[in-house]
Amino acid sequence: MKKLLFTILFAFTMSVNAQYYSLTYVTVPAENQEEFVRLETQYWSKVAKHNIEAGKQIAWGLVAAIGGTPNGWTHVFVNVYETAEQIADSSIWDPESILGISPSEINTLHLVEGRGLQNWAVQSSIPGERGEVAVWNFARPKNLAGFINENKNLWKKQFEKDMGGRTNWGIGLKLNNKTQDLSTVMTWDGYPNLAEALKALNNYEGQLPRQSKMQEYDPDGFTASVIVNHIMWVD
């Protein structure tokens, strides 16, 4: 997929020990969405809750795109982890041992038309209230290290003084998959509701801080900015 294949909040609020997260993008036809959401929130969220209570992950979330997306995905699962070992352990997704239900009974794969997984590493974040929505910004900067360091050392400090309507903020580095035409980094901005997110996106006249070198690091700007609605979170 060109430019990006995105999977968070990142509509989510990172806790201080969160180091990794995975984004699983799925495309769910409109006629399947109600059943898809029912199975995921009624059953798979309970599997995630068990994993969280057992210390195998930090959080689980299901979000939906507001409006269309360039790659056609409609929903994203966000799984947050403390270690690389946790993110690599697929054995934790076992509803039979946790709920006494066969995976085939609650499988949602037949309800989706497309699926993609990405793994990311948290670079920095400002935790806070989760809010109803988040804006995910994807980029492929010419200077990746400069982009990340400026977000950590300049933008974070600025947001700590004035969140500008945000409820939380963060930046993540994509670990896989990487190609010449996919985004390599993302930032997320949480907002209390859709109206506040739209107001923020309308602030196109905002000036870069005097110390910013973002026009040098990322002259083409974000490859995409997507608003996601939080359907359910377990943490």
C-alpha positions as CSV (number, residue, x, y, z in Angstrom):
1,M,0.0,0.0,0.0
2,K,1.4,3.4,-1.0
3,K,2.5,6.0,1.4
4,L,1.1,4.3,4.5
5,L,-0.5,1.2,5.9
6,F,-1.5,2.4,9.3
7,T,-2.8,0.5,12.4
8,I,-3.5,3.8,17.8
9,L,-4.2,6.4,19.0
10,F,-3.3,6.5,18.4
11,A,-6.1,7.4,20.1
12,F,-4.7,5.9,23.2
13,T,-3.1,7.2,26.3
14,M,0.2,5.5,26.9
15,S,1.2,4.6,30.5
16,V,4.7,5.3,31.6
17,N,5.9,1.8,31.1
18,A,4.5,1.3,27.6
19,Q,7.3,0.7,25.2
20,Y,5.6,-1.1,22.2
21,Y,2.3,-1.3,20.5
22,S,0.8,-3.2,17.5
23,L,-1.8,-1.8,15.1
24,T,-3.9,-4.3,13.3
25,Y,-5.9,-2.7,10.5
26,V,-9.0,-4.4,9.2
27,T,-11.5,-3.6,6.5
28,V,-15.0,-4.5,7.6
29,P,-17.9,-4.2,5.1
30,A,-20.8,-2.1,6.4
31,E,-23.1,-5.1,6.6
32,N,-20.7,-6.9,8.9
33,Q,-19.7,-4.1,11.2
34,E,-22.3,-4.7,13.9
35,E,-21.5,-8.4,14.3
36,F,-17.8,-7.7,14.1
37,V,-17.9,-5.1,16.9
38,R,-20.2,-7.4,19.0
39,L,-17.8,-10.3,18.9
40,E,-14.7,-8.2,19.5
41,T,-16.2,-6.3,22.5
42,Q,-18.1,-9.2,24.0
43,Y,-15.4,-11.9,23.8
44,W,-12.0,-10.8,22.6
45,S,-11.9,-7.8,24.9
46,K,-12.2,-10.3,27.8
47,V,-9.3,-12.3,26.4
48,A,-7.3,-9.0,26.4
49,K,-8.5,-8.2,30.0
50,H,-7.2,-11.6,31.1
51,N,-3.8,-10.9,29.5
52,I,-3.6,-7.5,31.1
53,E,-4.4,-8.8,34.5
54,A,-1.8,-11.6,34.0
55,G,0.8,-8.9,33.1
56,K,1.2,-10.1,29.5
57,Q,0.2,-6.7,28.0
58,I,-0.8,-3.2,29.1
59,A,-3.9,-2.3,27.1
60,W,-6.2,-3.3,24.3
61,G,-8.4,-1.0,22.2
62,L,-10.7,-1.1,19.2
63,V,-11.1,2.1,17.2
64,A,-12.9,3.0,14.0
65,A,-12.0,5.5,11.3
66,I,-14.2,8.6,11.0
67,G,-14.7,8.9,7.2
68,G,-12.8,7.0,4.6
69,T,-9.1,6.2,4.6
70,P,-6.6,6.0,1.7
71,N,-6.1,2.2,2.2
72,G,-9.8,1.5,2.9
73,W,-9.4,0.2,6.4
74,T,-12.3,0.8,8.8
75,H,-11.2,-0.4,12.2
76,V,-7.9,-0.9,14.1
77,F,-7.0,-3.0,17.1
78,V,-4.4,-1.4,19.3
79,N,-2.4,-3.7,21.6
80,V,0.0,-2.0,24.0
81,Y,3.0,-3.9,25.6
82,E,5.9,-3.3,27.9
83,T,8.5,-5.5,26.2
84,A,9.4,-6.8,22.8
85,E,9.0,-10.4,24.2
86,Q,5.3,-9.6,25.0
87,I,4.5,-8.2,21.5
88,A,6.1,-11.3,19.9
89,D,4.1,-13.8,22.0
90,S,1.0,-14.7,20.0
91,S,0.1,-17.6,22.3
92,I,-1.7,-15.2,24.7
93,W,-4.7,-15.0,22.3
94,D,-6.3,-18.3,23.4
95,P,-10.0,-17.9,24.2
96,E,-10.4,-21.6,24.8
97,S,-8.1,-21.7,27.8
98,I,-9.3,-18.3,29.0
99,L,-13.0,-18.2,28.3
100,G,-13.7,-21.9,27.6
101,I,-14.8,-20.9,24.0
102,S,-13.4,-22.3,20.8
103,P,-11.7,-19.7,18.6
104,S,-13.9,-20.9,15.7
105,E,-17.0,-19.8,17.6
106,I,-16.0,-16.2,17.9
107,N,-13.7,-15.8,14.9
108,T,-14.1,-12.5,13.1
109,L,-11.9,-13.2,10.1
110,H,-14.9,-14.1,7.9
111,L,-16.3,-10.7,8.5
112,V,-13.3,-8.7,7.2
113,E,-12.0,-8.2,3.7
114,G,-8.5,-7.1,4.5
115,R,-6.0,-7.2,7.3
116,G,-2.6,-5.7,8.0
117,L,-0.3,-5.7,11.1
118,Q,2.4,-3.2,12.1
119,N,4.6,-3.1,15.2
120,W,5.7,0.2,16.7
121,A,7.9,1.5,19.5
122,V,6.9,4.4,21.7
123,Q,9.4,7.2,21.6
124,S,7.8,9.7,23.9
125,S,4.3,10.5,25.2
126,I,2.2,12.8,27.4
127,P,-0.4,10.6,29.2
128,G,-3.8,12.1,30.0
129,E,-7.5,11.5,29.6
130,R,-8.3,9.3,26.6
131,G,-11.1,11.4,25.2
132,E,-13.5,10.2,22.5
133,V,-11.3,10.6,19.4
134,A,-7.7,10.9,18.3
135,V,-5.9,12.2,15.3
136,W,-3.2,9.9,13.9
137,N,-0.6,11.7,11.9
138,F,1.7,9.6,9.7
139,A,4.9,10.8,8.1
140,R,8.0,9.6,6.2
141,P,10.5,12.4,7.1
142,K,13.7,12.8,5.2
143,N,15.6,13.0,8.5
144,L,13.9,10.5,10.8
145,A,16.2,11.0,13.8
146,G,15.8,14.8,13.5
147,F,12.0,14.4,13.4
148,I,11.8,12.2,16.4
149,N,14.3,14.2,18.5
150,E,12.5,17.5,17.8
151,N,9.2,16.0,18.9
152,K,10.8,14.7,22.1
153,N,12.8,17.7,22.9
154,L,10.8,20.6,21.5
155,W,7.2,19.8,20.8
156,K,6.7,17.7,23.9
157,K,7.9,20.6,26.1
158,Q,5.6,23.0,24.3
159,F,2.6,20.7,24.7
160,E,3.4,20.2,28.4
161,K,3.0,24.0,28.8
162,D,-0.1,24.2,26.6
163,M,-1.8,21.1,25.2
164,G,-3.9,23.2,22.8
165,G,-7.1,21.3,23.5
166,R,-5.4,17.9,23.4
167,T,-6.0,15.3,26.2
168,N,-2.9,13.3,25.4
169,W,0.0,13.2,22.9
170,G,2.7,10.8,21.7
171,I,5.1,9.7,19.0
172,G,5.9,6.2,17.7
173,L,8.5,4.7,15.5
174,K,7.5,2.0,13.1
175,L,9.4,-1.3,13.5
176,N,7.9,-3.2,10.7
177,N,7.1,-3.3,7.9
178,K,9.3,-0.7,6.2
179,T,9.5,0.0,2.5
180,Q,10.4,3.0,0.3
181,D,6.7,4.2,0.1
182,L,5.4,3.5,3.7
183,S,5.3,5.9,6.6
184,T,8.1,5.4,9.2
185,V,6.7,7.4,12.1
186,M,3.4,8.6,13.6
187,T,2.2,11.0,16.2
188,W,-1.1,11.0,17.9
189,D,-3.2,13.7,19.5
190,G,-6.1,12.8,21.8
191,Y,-9.2,15.1,22.0
192,P,-12.3,15.1,24.2
193,N,-14.6,14.9,21.2
194,L,-14.8,15.2,17.4
195,A,-15.6,19.0,17.5
196,E,-12.3,19.8,19.3
197,A,-10.4,17.6,16.9
198,L,-11.9,19.4,13.9
199,K,-11.1,22.8,15.5
200,A,-7.5,21.8,15.9
201,L,-7.2,20.6,12.4
202,N,-8.6,23.9,11.2
203,N,-5.7,25.8,12.7
204,Y,-3.6,25.7,9.5
205,E,-2.1,29.2,10.3
206,G,-0.3,28.0,13.4
207,Q,3.4,28.9,13.4
208,L,6.2,26.5,14.0
209,P,8.3,27.3,17.1
210,R,11.4,29.5,16.3
211,Q,13.7,26.6,17.1
212,S,11.9,24.1,14.8
213,K,13.7,22.5,11.9
214,M,10.7,20.5,10.9
215,Q,10.6,22.0,7.4
216,E,14.1,20.6,6.9
217,Y,13.4,17.3,8.6
218,D,10.0,16.7,7.0
219,P,9.5,19.1,4.1
220,D,6.6,17.2,2.5
221,G,4.6,17.2,5.8
222,F,2.4,14.3,7.0
223,T,1.5,11.6,4.5
224,A,-1.9,11.3,6.2
225,S,-3.9,12.5,9.1
226,V,-6.8,10.3,10.2
227,I,-9.4,10.8,12.9
228,V,-10.4,7.7,14.8
229,N,-13.2,7.1,17.2
230,H,-12.7,5.0,20.3
231,I,-15.1,2.1,20.4
232,M,-13.7,0.3,23.4
233,W,-10.6,0.2,25.6
234,V,-9.4,-2.3,28.2
235,D,-6.5,-1.4,30.5
